[in-house]
């Protein structure tokens, strides 16, 4: 076993090492000593000389796994489905963009159309970038994603002040355009994990499905909260005061989203020169 090659990348500790063993590693257990006493997850990626890739996420409750000779399609599907769900639910910039869209659009039907447009768009660029047809540099991409969030936050403020724009009139069009951008961000996360060469289509499909499941969970939670707030407001306020109160709440959330996005934009832009 060669010495480990360690580095830090975007706040994560990354360690790589090469292992040679007579008879191969299939059937051997991989474990992280002391992981059960932490609150940290570890992503383990094993690549054989033949190109077979196995990816597993270890946690304090799951500290080991067995190496398979060639992971089956079912194992690949489950692994990448889980990675997709986790990526979107912990991808705070993507969630903030979706939140801004949901607040701007209003109404279950328009939200469904808008989110569908976003889904189709990022699925296109996720596949194109992952398969190597398109390559977008990471730092400028991350800064542009922050800018997209800030722009939608501004549109929330304009709409609630009676200044509807193209985004408010045709939200699906803007969602599609920015969805193409966010798809490259998803592809960057998938590139860090890697794709099993024997099941690229399965891994790509189920990672994307996992992203969509996570996104739908988030959208359903936001819409449910909005419905609950509307119900509470209808009980506490007179009809004439209810909508202005909800609009003020939207403006407050819009400002909060814009401030966070502006901070990310400055942080990611200054990183170009670090």
Backbone bond lengths (Angstrom), bond angles and torsions (degrees), N, CA, C in turn:
res aa  C-N    CA-C-N  psi(-1)  N-CA   C-N-CA  omega(-1)  CA-C   N-CA-C  phi
1 X - - - 1.462 - - 1.520 108.77 -
2 X 1.320 116.74 126.47 1.447 120.93 -179.61 1.516 111.60 -76.83
3 X 1.330 117.98 164.76 1.466 121.40 179.10 1.531 110.54 -67.06
4 X 1.323 117.19 148.01 1.469 119.43 -178.57 1.528 111.52 -71.41
5 X 1.323 115.70 148.93 1.459 122.41 173.56 1.525 106.35 -110.16
6 X 1.312 115.98 112.41 1.463 121.00 -172.43 1.521 111.01 -111.08
7 X 1.331 115.43 149.64 1.463 121.04 177.28 1.519 108.71 -160.28
8 X 1.342 115.48 165.66 1.467 121.35 174.18 1.527 108.11 -111.68
9 X 1.337 116.23 134.52 1.460 121.31 -179.46 1.514 109.36 -138.40
10 X 1.357 116.62 113.46 1.465 122.73 178.14 1.531 111.53 50.75
11 X 1.312 116.45 46.96 1.454 121.20 176.05 1.505 115.23 82.47
12 X 1.335 117.73 0.23 1.468 120.82 -179.90 1.529 109.63 -110.29
13 X 1.323 115.63 144.54 1.463 121.12 175.52 1.525 108.06 -89.94
14 X 1.319 116.31 125.21 1.459 122.12 -177.23 1.527 108.93 -118.36
15 X 1.329 115.49 129.37 1.457 120.47 179.57 1.521 109.52 -129.75
16 X 1.317 116.70 129.98 1.461 122.15 179.07 1.528 108.90 -122.16
17 X 1.325 115.65 143.44 1.448 119.70 176.21 1.521 109.69 -153.53
18 X 1.332 115.60 153.66 1.466 122.07 178.10 1.519 108.46 -106.61
19 X 1.340 115.93 136.05 1.464 121.99 -177.96 1.527 109.27 -127.78
20 X 1.317 115.89 129.33 1.464 121.19 175.66 1.523 108.14 -119.13
21 X 1.333 116.78 129.11 1.458 120.92 -178.34 1.518 109.24 -143.83
22 X 1.314 116.84 132.24 1.464 121.10 176.29 1.526 109.28 -59.47
23 X 1.307 116.63 130.03 1.459 120.63 -178.60 1.515 114.06 87.41
24 X 1.338 117.15 -4.47 1.455 120.44 178.25 1.519 113.24 81.75
25 X 1.313 115.90 -178.90 1.466 121.74 -175.96 1.522 113.48 -104.13
26 X 1.329 116.91 -3.38 1.462 119.33 -178.37 1.531 111.22 -58.47
27 X 1.328 115.76 132.37 1.454 121.08 -179.61 1.510 114.22 88.73
28 X 1.335 117.65 -7.49 1.464 120.88 179.08 1.529 110.32 -85.30
29 X 1.321 115.48 150.46 1.464 121.00 -179.23 1.524 110.29 -93.64
30 X 1.306 116.15 140.13 1.460 122.86 173.97 1.522 107.34 -114.70
31 X 1.298 116.84 128.71 1.470 120.09 179.29 1.523 109.52 -139.64
32 X 1.321 116.13 157.21 1.458 123.01 177.88 1.519 107.85 -111.03
33 X 1.299 116.68 111.16 1.460 120.97 -176.92 1.526 110.66 -66.91
34 X 1.314 116.06 132.27 1.462 121.93 177.57 1.522 114.59 81.82
35 X 1.336 118.04 -0.32 1.470 120.35 -177.17 1.525 112.12 -64.16
36 X 1.325 117.43 -33.38 1.467 120.82 -177.58 1.521 112.70 -64.09
37 X 1.327 117.34 -19.64 1.462 120.96 -178.31 1.530 111.52 -95.36
38 X 1.336 117.88 9.07 1.462 121.44 -178.39 1.533 110.24 -117.67
39 X 1.323 115.92 -178.68 1.470 122.18 172.56 1.523 109.58 -118.75
40 X 1.331 115.39 31.50 1.462 122.28 -174.07 1.516 111.22 -109.39
41 X 1.341 116.28 142.78 1.459 121.84 171.69 1.522 109.09 -100.33
42 X 1.317 115.81 149.27 1.465 121.58 178.87 1.523 108.80 -126.77
43 X 1.319 115.97 126.83 1.463 120.90 176.44 1.527 108.14 -97.34
44 X 1.327 116.11 118.61 1.473 121.66 -177.52 1.527 108.68 -109.42
45 X 1.311 116.03 126.62 1.474 120.90 179.09 1.524 107.88 -124.10
46 X 1.320 115.65 122.06 1.458 121.75 -178.91 1.522 108.43 -114.59
47 X 1.326 116.48 125.07 1.462 121.39 -179.82 1.521 109.33 -121.84
48 X 1.315 115.98 124.69 1.467 120.47 -179.96 1.522 109.96 -86.28
49 X 1.353 118.10 161.85 1.462 120.43 176.92 1.521 112.63 -58.08
50 X 1.328 117.16 -26.11 1.465 120.57 -179.86 1.527 112.34 -80.41
51 X 1.345 116.82 -6.37 1.460 120.31 177.30 1.513 114.86 99.74
52 X 1.336 118.86 -3.40 1.461 120.76 177.51 1.530 109.25 -69.87
53 X 1.320 116.21 135.92 1.460 121.40 -176.90 1.520 109.48 -123.13
54 X 1.319 116.15 133.18 1.455 121.68 174.13 1.517 107.91 -124.30
55 X 1.305 117.37 127.25 1.462 122.39 -179.24 1.516 109.07 -120.37
56 X 1.320 116.68 130.09 1.463 121.78 179.72 1.518 108.99 -136.31
57 X 1.317 115.98 144.48 1.461 121.00 174.44 1.525 108.43 -106.12
58 X 1.324 116.19 120.00 1.455 121.94 177.50 1.528 109.22 -100.39
59 X 1.312 115.59 150.70 1.457 121.64 -177.51 1.523 108.83 -145.48
60 X 1.331 117.80 174.94 1.471 119.06 177.85 1.521 113.86 -57.56
61 X 1.336 117.84 -23.28 1.466 120.40 179.03 1.528 112.26 -97.76
62 X 1.298 117.82 -10.22 1.460 122.09 176.13 1.523 107.26 -138.09
63 X 1.320 116.24 97.35 1.466 120.48 -170.67 1.524 113.90 -102.46
64 X 1.342 118.50 0.00 1.465 119.48 -178.88 1.518 110.44 -152.70
65 X 1.332 115.71 163.97 1.461 121.87 174.62 1.520 108.38 -156.48
66 X 1.327 116.30 164.63 1.456 121.66 178.86 1.527 110.28 -99.03
67 X 1.328 115.67 138.24 1.461 120.78 177.31 1.525 108.55 -78.55
68 X 1.308 115.79 130.92 1.455 121.32 178.67 1.528 109.94 -99.87
69 X 1.318 115.08 151.03 1.465 118.66 178.81 1.522 109.87 -60.13
70 X 1.296 117.31 -56.06 1.462 123.06 173.37 1.526 106.46 -141.03
71 X 1.342 118.31 110.53 1.465 119.71 -178.85 1.525 110.79 -56.37
72 X 1.327 116.43 133.81 1.453 121.01 179.15 1.514 111.75 -71.51
73 X 1.340 115.64 167.73 1.459 120.62 -178.91 1.526 111.21 -59.99
74 X 1.332 116.89 -36.56 1.460 120.32 179.63 1.517 112.46 -64.09
75 X 1.350 116.05 -44.34 1.464 119.92 178.62 1.523 111.20 -64.37
76 X 1.340 116.33 -40.53 1.466 120.73 178.55 1.532 110.03 -63.03
77 X 1.334 116.50 -44.11 1.465 121.05 -178.59 1.528 110.75 -61.13
78 X 1.324 116.86 -47.43 1.468 120.51 -178.31 1.523 110.76 -63.95
79 X 1.340 116.50 -43.96 1.462 120.57 -178.09 1.517 111.49 -61.93
80 X 1.324 117.58 -48.48 1.465 120.64 -175.65 1.523 112.30 -77.01
81 X 1.331 117.26 -26.79 1.460 119.81 172.33 1.524 109.90 -62.98
82 X 1.320 115.50 -45.71 1.470 120.24 179.14 1.528 111.06 -64.58
83 X 1.325 116.89 -41.10 1.460 120.17 179.08 1.529 111.05 -63.33
84 X 1.330 117.02 -38.32 1.455 120.30 178.94 1.520 112.14 -64.78
85 X 1.330 116.36 -45.83 1.470 120.39 178.57 1.520 110.03 -60.86
86 X 1.329 116.85 -46.91 1.463 120.79 -178.08 1.524 110.89 -64.71
87 X 1.328 116.60 -38.09 1.464 118.48 -177.54 1.519 111.62 -63.56
88 X 1.339 117.94 -45.37 1.464 119.21 -177.95 1.527 111.03 -71.21
89 X 1.330 117.84 -38.32 1.462 119.76 -177.67 1.525 112.47 -72.52
90 X 1.324 117.17 -20.39 1.463 120.44 176.53 1.526 111.65 -110.11
91 X 1.343 116.59 4.05 1.464 120.60 175.56 1.512 109.14 -91.22
92 X 1.319 117.05 85.04 1.460 121.49 -168.74 1.531 112.66 -64.47
93 X 1.335 118.57 -30.48 1.455 118.22 179.13 1.527 111.20 -69.72
94 X 1.330 117.17 -40.00 1.466 119.70 177.22 1.531 111.06 -65.80
95 X 1.326 116.67 -41.50 1.464 119.90 179.35 1.526 111.45 -64.57
96 X 1.327 116.48 -37.31 1.457 119.90 -179.95 1.533 110.44 -65.93
97 X 1.326 117.01 -36.77 1.461 120.56 177.20 1.530 109.90 -64.77
98 X 1.327 117.14 -46.41 1.466 120.92 178.97 1.523 110.30 -62.09
99 X 1.330 117.09 -41.37 1.467 120.90 178.01 1.522 110.61 -59.01
100 X 1.334 116.77 -45.18 1.467 120.65 179.60 1.523 110.81 -61.82
101 X 1.327 117.93 -40.30 1.463 121.33 178.24 1.529 111.10 -62.85
102 X 1.328 116.64 -45.52 1.466 120.92 -177.80 1.525 110.45 -62.70
103 X 1.334 117.49 -42.20 1.465 120.94 179.97 1.526 110.53 -66.72
104 X 1.321 116.53 -41.06 1.463 120.82 -178.48 1.520 112.04 -65.66
105 X 1.323 116.57 -43.55 1.460 121.14 -168.55 1.524 112.55 -76.25
106 X 1.319 117.46 -49.17 1.468 122.78 -176.11 1.534 110.86 66.34
107 X 1.292 115.87 146.44 1.466 121.55 174.96 1.513 111.89 83.83
108 X 1.327 115.29 133.85 1.464 120.93 -175.16 1.527 111.57 -61.78
109 X 1.333 117.76 -41.02 1.462 120.34 -176.02 1.528 111.18 -66.37
110 X 1.327 116.91 -48.45 1.471 119.71 -179.51 1.519 111.24 -66.35
111 X 1.333 115.92 -36.24 1.467 118.58 176.59 1.526 110.35 -62.92
112 X 1.337 116.93 -42.53 1.469 120.67 -179.77 1.519 111.21 -60.71
113 X 1.343 116.75 -43.94 1.468 120.41 179.45 1.523 110.73 -65.18
114 X 1.329 116.84 -42.61 1.461 121.44 -177.87 1.526 111.48 -66.38
115 X 1.322 116.46 -46.03 1.457 120.23 -179.48 1.527 110.60 -66.81
116 X 1.326 117.21 -35.34 1.463 120.46 177.05 1.526 110.62 -62.92
117 X 1.337 117.19 -42.71 1.462 121.08 177.36 1.531 110.68 -61.68
118 X 1.337 116.52 -42.41 1.467 121.19 177.66 1.526 110.47 -61.92
119 X 1.328 116.09 -41.42 1.459 121.79 -179.33 1.526 111.47 -63.57
120 X 1.339 116.45 -48.87 1.461 120.41 -179.36 1.528 110.39 -60.01
121 X 1.327 116.18 -43.14 1.462 120.07 -177.19 1.529 112.35 -64.74
122 X 1.343 116.66 -49.40 1.466 116.39 -176.55 1.527 111.91 -73.32
123 X 1.340 117.21 -20.99 1.463 118.93 174.01 1.524 110.68 -67.54
124 X 1.328 116.74 -36.89 1.469 121.80 179.75 1.524 110.42 -64.04
125 X 1.328 117.19 -52.26 1.465 119.55 -176.41 1.526 112.06 -74.22
126 X 1.338 117.44 -29.44 1.463 119.55 174.91 1.520 110.20 -60.10
127 X 1.332 116.77 -47.64 1.462 120.35 179.98 1.520 111.16 -66.91
128 X 1.335 117.06 -44.27 1.462 120.41 -177.04 1.526 111.84 -63.20
129 X 1.330 116.93 -43.01 1.463 120.16 -178.78 1.522 111.62 -73.25
130 X 1.325 117.16 -39.91 1.461 120.64 -178.73 1.522 111.36 -65.27
131 X 1.317 116.53 -36.79 1.470 120.71 -179.09 1.524 112.56 -84.86
132 X 1.328 116.90 0.93 1.458 120.09 173.31 1.515 116.16 87.86
133 X 1.335 117.79 10.08 1.466 119.86 179.84 1.527 112.08 -76.92
134 X 1.340 116.60 -28.13 1.461 121.91 -178.33 1.521 108.04 -135.93
135 X 1.317 116.24 143.08 1.460 120.44 178.32 1.525 109.19 -132.35
136 X 1.314 116.89 122.91 1.468 122.05 179.49 1.526 108.36 -121.51
137 X 1.338 118.73 127.43 1.476 121.21 179.55 1.526 111.25 -57.81
138 X 1.321 115.78 138.71 1.459 121.08 -175.13 1.517 116.02 -63.35
139 X 1.350 119.89 -54.19 1.474 120.16 -175.49 1.528 114.32 -58.83
140 X 1.340 120.66 -47.57 1.471 118.92 176.93 1.528 112.27 -62.63
141 X 1.324 116.55 -35.16 1.464 120.82 179.20 1.518 110.59 -62.73
142 X 1.325 117.33 -46.97 1.464 120.68 -178.18 1.522 110.71 -63.86
143 X 1.335 117.32 -37.90 1.467 120.28 177.91 1.529 110.77 -66.37
144 X 1.325 116.97 -38.85 1.467 121.01 -179.56 1.522 110.80 -69.22
145 X 1.333 117.68 -35.74 1.465 120.56 175.50 1.534 110.21 -61.65
146 X 1.326 116.83 -42.23 1.465 120.33 176.69 1.526 110.33 -61.41
147 X 1.341 116.80 -40.06 1.465 120.81 178.79 1.531 110.66 -63.93
148 X 1.329 117.80 -38.92 1.468 120.90 179.72 1.520 110.95 -62.72
149 X 1.327 116.73 -37.99 1.472 120.35 178.45 1.522 110.03 -66.11
150 X 1.328 115.90 -42.79 1.461 120.27 -178.98 1.531 111.09 -63.77
151 X 1.330 117.36 -39.36 1.457 120.94 -179.76 1.531 111.67 -65.02
152 X 1.336 117.39 -41.50 1.466 119.61 178.41 1.527 110.28 -67.98
153 X 1.335 117.64 -34.23 1.470 120.39 176.39 1.529 110.35 -62.76
154 X 1.328 117.07 -40.62 1.472 120.91 177.05 1.524 110.08 -63.01
155 X 1.325 117.33 -38.35 1.458 121.01 179.26 1.531 111.60 -64.37
156 X 1.331 117.11 -33.73 1.471 119.85 175.43 1.523 109.83 -60.76
157 X 1.330 116.41 -46.32 1.465 121.01 -178.86 1.532 110.44 -63.31
158 X 1.342 116.71 -44.55 1.462 119.87 -179.61 1.535 111.33 -62.68
159 X 1.328 116.62 -43.38 1.456 120.41 -177.43 1.516 111.33 -64.46
160 X 1.323 117.81 -43.40 1.464 120.32 -178.27 1.531 111.84 -71.95
161 X 1.321 116.45 -15.28 1.471 119.87 176.29 1.525 111.99 -98.73
162 X 1.334 115.59 12.44 1.452 119.61 176.33 1.504 114.92 79.99
163 X 1.334 117.07 25.32 1.467 120.99 179.03 1.528 108.91 -120.81
164 X 1.334 117.68 67.03 1.467 120.12 -177.53 1.517 111.30 -64.22
165 X 1.323 116.39 142.45 1.457 122.61 -178.80 1.521 109.08 -124.05
166 X 1.323 115.62 -170.11 1.459 120.96 179.65 1.520 110.70 -59.37
167 X 1.329 116.97 -38.73 1.463 120.39 -179.07 1.519 111.56 -61.68
168 X 1.337 117.12 -40.51 1.459 120.74 -179.85 1.526 111.14 -72.91
169 X 1.352 116.89 -35.56 1.466 120.27 -178.38 1.527 112.08 -77.05
170 X 1.334 116.50 -41.25 1.469 122.04 -177.49 1.531 109.59 -127.93
171 X 1.320 117.98 66.60 1.469 119.84 -175.73 1.522 113.32 -62.99
172 X 1.342 116.82 -30.76 1.462 119.75 -179.18 1.521 111.30 -64.52
173 X 1.342 116.95 -33.14 1.464 120.46 -179.89 1.528 110.87 -68.14
174 X 1.332 115.81 -44.89 1.464 120.42 178.80 1.523 110.13 -67.57
175 X 1.337 116.47 -39.26 1.469 120.07 178.68 1.521 110.71 -62.68
176 X 1.320 116.50 -39.05 1.470 119.73 178.82 1.524 110.37 -65.52
177 X 1.330 116.96 -45.25 1.466 120.60 -178.40 1.525 111.02 -61.82
178 X 1.327 117.01 -48.12 1.456 119.87 -179.74 1.530 111.36 -73.76
179 X 1.336 116.75 -25.57 1.463 119.60 176.76 1.511 111.98 -63.47
180 X 1.335 116.75 -35.89 1.468 120.17 175.31 1.523 110.02 -58.34
181 X 1.309 115.86 -40.03 1.463 121.51 -179.94 1.529 111.12 -67.17
182 X 1.324 116.18 -46.62 1.462 120.06 -177.37 1.528 111.50 -67.26
183 X 1.333 117.24 -27.22 1.456 119.97 177.33 1.513 112.39 -60.61
184 X 1.334 116.48 -35.10 1.464 120.06 176.74 1.529 110.51 -65.68
185 X 1.352 115.95 -33.35 1.458 119.17 176.80 1.514 111.35 -66.34
186 X 1.351 117.21 -41.98 1.460 120.32 176.40 1.527 110.48 -61.82
187 X 1.330 116.02 -39.15 1.469 120.17 -179.27 1.518 111.18 -64.27
188 X 1.346 116.38 -35.64 1.462 119.23 177.94 1.513 111.94 -63.15
189 X 1.336 116.04 -40.05 1.469 119.80 177.69 1.517 110.66 -66.33
190 X 1.327 117.04 -40.15 1.461 120.48 -179.59 1.521 110.90 -68.41
191 X 1.340 116.71 -33.80 1.464 120.24 179.03 1.522 111.09 -64.14
192 X 1.349 116.99 -33.36 1.460 120.15 178.97 1.524 111.15 -66.41
193 X 1.331 116.13 -33.74 1.464 120.54 179.12 1.519 110.92 -78.34
194 X 1.338 116.29 -40.63 1.461 121.18 -177.56 1.517 111.19 92.05
195 X 1.327 115.38 158.75 1.458 121.50 179.48 1.520 110.31 -115.64
196 X 1.324 118.75 137.76 1.464 120.91 175.10 1.529 110.05 -69.09
197 X 1.316 116.89 123.15 1.459 120.14 -173.71 1.523 112.92 -62.03
198 X 1.338 117.37 -26.65 1.460 119.92 -178.64 1.528 112.64 -84.65
199 X 1.348 117.32 -7.52 1.466 119.76 -177.38 1.527 110.16 -147.71
200 X 1.317 116.73 47.92 1.461 120.91 -178.02 1.529 110.88 -61.09
201 X 1.333 116.74 -46.46 1.465 120.25 -176.90 1.524 111.14 -62.54
202 X 1.332 116.94 -42.15 1.463 121.05 -179.37 1.524 110.35 -64.63
203 X 1.338 116.34 -46.21 1.464 120.49 -178.93 1.522 111.17 -63.01
204 X 1.326 116.90 -45.39 1.461 120.98 -179.21 1.518 111.10 -63.99
205 X 1.333 116.70 -44.91 1.463 120.95 -179.52 1.519 111.43 -60.81
206 X 1.333 116.89 -49.15 1.461 118.99 -173.77 1.526 112.45 -77.38
207 X 1.329 118.37 -25.59 1.465 119.28 171.56 1.526 109.04 -63.95
208 X 1.336 116.26 -43.85 1.459 120.61 179.61 1.537 110.61 -65.73
209 X 1.328 116.81 -41.01 1.467 120.05 176.84 1.529 110.28 -61.73
210 X 1.330 116.28 -40.93 1.463 119.84 178.07 1.515 111.90 -62.38
211 X 1.338 116.60 -40.99 1.469 120.75 176.14 1.522 110.19 -58.86
212 X 1.333 116.55 -44.06 1.456 120.34 -178.45 1.522 111.93 -67.19
213 X 1.322 117.16 -39.49 1.472 119.97 177.76 1.525 110.26 -61.47
214 X 1.333 115.61 -46.81 1.456 119.52 178.42 1.516 111.89 -61.50
215 X 1.323 116.27 -40.19 1.467 120.97 179.37 1.523 110.96 -65.10
216 X 1.333 117.52 -42.81 1.463 121.11 179.41 1.521 111.87 -65.42
217 X 1.331 116.19 -37.85 1.470 120.02 176.30 1.529 109.65 -59.93
218 X 1.322 116.05 -45.28 1.468 120.86 -178.85 1.520 111.21 -65.61
219 X 1.343 117.35 -46.45 1.471 120.94 -179.82 1.528 110.80 -61.53
220 X 1.335 116.82 -43.23 1.462 120.20 178.94 1.527 111.01 -61.56
221 X 1.330 116.38 -39.90 1.470 120.07 179.37 1.527 110.65 -65.49
222 X 1.345 117.09 -42.75 1.468 120.54 -179.52 1.524 110.77 -65.54
223 X 1.339 117.40 -46.27 1.464 120.58 -179.66 1.530 111.37 -63.67
224 X 1.320 116.15 -37.31 1.466 119.61 177.60 1.522 110.76 -64.59
225 X 1.336 116.54 -40.65 1.460 120.54 178.85 1.527 110.67 -65.84
226 X 1.341 116.31 -40.85 1.466 119.99 178.39 1.531 110.26 -62.80
227 X 1.330 116.62 -42.62 1.468 120.56 178.24 1.525 111.02 -62.42
228 X 1.341 116.00 -40.64 1.462 120.38 179.28 1.526 111.03 -64.63
229 X 1.346 116.14 -42.86 1.467 119.64 179.40 1.530 110.44 -64.24
230 X 1.352 116.07 -38.84 1.458 119.18 177.44 1.513 112.08 -63.73
231 X 1.338 116.32 -39.26 1.467 120.72 178.43 1.529 110.81 -65.26
232 X 1.327 116.10 -44.88 1.467 119.78 179.97 1.520 110.27 -63.52
233 X 1.339 116.38 -42.43 1.462 120.07 179.93 1.528 111.09 -62.83
234 X 1.348 116.49 -37.47 1.469 119.56 -179.71 1.526 111.58 -66.16
235 X 1.320 117.37 -26.23 1.463 121.40 -180.00 1.533 112.07 -85.10
236 X 1.342 115.98 -29.22 1.456 119.51 -174.38 1.525 113.77 -97.58
237 X 1.343 116.86 -24.63 1.457 120.16 -173.20 1.525 111.05 -118.85
238 X 1.308 114.72 155.70 1.456 120.23 172.89 1.533 108.73 -69.52
239 X 1.340 117.91 151.74 1.467 121.00 -178.00 1.523 113.22 -52.84
240 X 1.314 117.81 -38.24 1.463 120.65 -177.68 1.527 112.22 -69.53
241 X 1.318 116.90 -24.07 1.470 120.42 -177.50 1.520 112.37 -97.62
242 X 1.330 117.08 -13.82 1.458 119.32 -172.67 1.529 112.40 -66.81
243 X 1.325 117.80 -51.61 1.457 120.35 -176.53 1.532 112.69 -63.92
244 X 1.348 119.26 -44.26 1.473 118.57 175.16 1.526 113.18 -57.51
245 X 1.337 116.15 -36.84 1.464 119.43 179.19 1.528 110.59 -66.23
246 X 1.345 116.35 -42.05 1.469 119.94 178.04 1.525 111.02 -66.44
247 X 1.345 116.87 -36.24 1.466 120.20 177.63 1.533 110.69 -64.47
248 X 1.331 116.19 -41.17 1.464 119.38 178.06 1.522 111.32 -62.83
249 X 1.336 115.84 -37.79 1.463 119.66 176.85 1.523 110.24 -63.93
250 X 1.343 117.13 -42.48 1.462 120.77 178.04 1.517 111.13 -60.57
251 X 1.338 116.60 -41.75 1.463 121.00 179.49 1.527 110.60 -63.29
252 X 1.329 116.75 -41.78 1.468 120.48 179.00 1.524 111.04 -62.21
253 X 1.347 116.54 -45.56 1.465 120.01 178.37 1.519 110.14 -65.57
254 X 1.343 117.37 -38.38 1.459 120.58 177.91 1.520 112.14 -60.27
255 X 1.344 115.94 -43.16 1.470 119.77 176.68 1.534 110.78 -61.30
256 X 1.331 116.08 -43.28 1.464 119.76 -179.11 1.528 110.84 -62.34
257 X 1.335 116.64 -44.63 1.469 120.33 178.78 1.526 109.71 -62.17
258 X 1.331 116.57 -43.66 1.463 120.42 -179.19 1.515 112.94 -62.60
259 X 1.331 116.69 -39.92 1.469 120.46 -179.99 1.530 110.69 -64.58
260 X 1.334 116.30 -45.67 1.468 120.13 179.06 1.528 110.53 -62.11
261 X 1.347 116.23 -44.60 1.463 120.05 -179.44 1.519 111.38 -64.76
262 X 1.338 117.09 -38.58 1.469 120.41 178.81 1.531 110.28 -64.50
263 X 1.327 116.11 -40.06 1.471 119.70 177.23 1.522 110.29 -61.44
264 X 1.349 116.84 -45.77 1.463 119.95 178.45 1.528 111.21 -61.68
265 X 1.335 116.07 -39.36 1.468 119.70 -179.11 1.527 110.75 -62.23
266 X 1.330 116.41 -46.26 1.469 120.25 179.25 1.525 110.35 -64.72
267 X 1.329 116.08 -45.35 1.462 120.65 -178.36 1.526 111.08 -61.24
268 X 1.331 117.01 -45.14 1.459 120.51 -176.29 1.524 112.07 -75.53
269 X 1.329 116.63 -29.34 1.461 119.50 177.63 1.528 111.07 -73.14
270 X 1.319 117.24 -43.40 1.472 119.96 179.13 1.529 111.13 -66.15
271 X 1.357 116.67 -22.57 1.475 119.75 178.28 1.521 111.25 -65.55
272 X 1.354 117.68 -21.53 1.460 119.75 177.11 1.519 112.05 -59.78
273 X 1.363 114.73 -31.92 1.462 120.09 -172.26 1.515 112.19 -104.57
274 X 1.329 116.86 3.85 1.470 120.04 -178.56 1.530 110.55 -74.50
